[in-house]
Amino acid sequence: MRSRRGISFFDQRPRKNKESLFGRSEELEMLINALHARSWVAILGPRMVGKTSLAWAGANTFAREMKYKVIFVDLRNAETSRQATEKILSRLPKSIFDTISKYIAEVSFSTGSVGASVKLRENVTARNALEDALFALKDTILILDEVQNVKQGVKNFLQALAAAFNENDSLLVIFTGSYAGVVKKLFEATYREGLYGRPPVEILLPPWPEWVAAEFLRRGFEHCGVSVTQREIQEVIWRLGTSPGWLNLYGLRRCLGATHAEALQRVFKKAVNEALKELEHFLEGRSPKAREVVKRLTYGATWSELEKTGISKDTLSRLLEVLTKELFIVVKDEIGVYRFSDPIYRYAAEKLQLNEG
C-alpha cells in the first residue's frame, strides 16, 4: 500500500511552512532576513518554480516568531489597480471594513469561505481606499501573488502601497511574479526617483539544479514506496526540466499508481500546452517577425541570426528583454546564443505555427 505521507510529499498546494519547503533554504533565509529588516520583498521567477511556496513558508516562519498575521492575495486575474484593490480589500479582516465603509458600495461574506466579495463605490478612488485599509492593519504580512498582471493604474497602486508601507511600521509586503508591470515600475522608480521609498529586496528564484531535482524525486518516492530507476529520473529531468511544479505533478501521478511512461506523458503534454498558451499570449498583437524570432529560439540563435527575420533592432532588443528579464524563459550563453532555459518552452516554441505570407 502506498504511503499517504508520500503522496502528501507531492502535495499540489503551495508549501506553507519551512519544514515542507524543499531545496530553497538559502532563499528562505534571505526572505526571513529581509522581513526582519523591514524591507518589502519581490520574489521573482518563471512559472511553476515555487514563488508562492517560498512566500508562504517565509511569511509563516516570520509570523510565528513575531506574532504576525499573514494575508495572501491572488492577483492573477487583476489587470487594473481598482480590481487589485478590491481583491486586497476582500481578504482583509472584517474589522477593517468599519474603517473604510465610506469607500464600499457592496460587501458580502460567504459562509465557510475565506474573505469577502468587495465592490468599491464608483465615485471613490481605489488609491485612497487601499491606503486607509492598509494603514489600519497591524502586525501583518501582505503577500501579493502574481502581481505582474496589474497593468493599468500601476502608479496609483504603488503609491498607495508605498504610503501605507512607509507610514505603517507593522505592515510588511511580499510581491511574487515576474519582473514586469508593478514590480518593474517599483524597481525603476525606487532606484531612479526614490518615489516609493526604500528599494525592495529582490529574490530571484530559478529552477532547481539537476541534483536537487533528482533528490526531490528520490525522496518523495521513498516516502510513498514507489520504486524508480536512475534512468527514469534522468528522463523526467531531461523532458520536464527542473521546475518544482512539473516535477511535483509527475511525482504525484506516480504515487497514485501511474507508470513512469503514463505519468511523464501526461505531465509533459499538460506542461507544453500551458507553455504554448503562454507563448501565444505573449505574441498577441506582435508582428509575424516576432513569432519567427521566438520560433528560431527553439534551437538557439545569435543576435545576427535573429536579425535575419527582418525585425528591427529596437523591437528585437525589447523582445529579448521581455523573454529574459520578465518571463525568465530565455538565457544568453557565454558565446552569445539566445536559447530557452527550460525544455518545456523549447518544445512549445517548436509547436508554434508561423503565419503564412
PyMOL commands that set and color helices and strands:
alter all, ss='L'
color gray80, all
select helices_A, chain A and resi 4-9+25-36+51-66+81-90+94-98+101-103+126-135+147-149+154-167+181-192+210-224+230-240+244-255+260-283+288-296+303-307+313-326+343-351
alter helices_A, ss='H'
color red, helices_A
select strands_A, chain A and resi 41-44+69-74+104-109+116-120+140-145+171-177+201-204+301-302+330-332+337-340
alter strands_A, ss='S'
color yellow, strands_A
deselect
rebuild
show_as cartoon
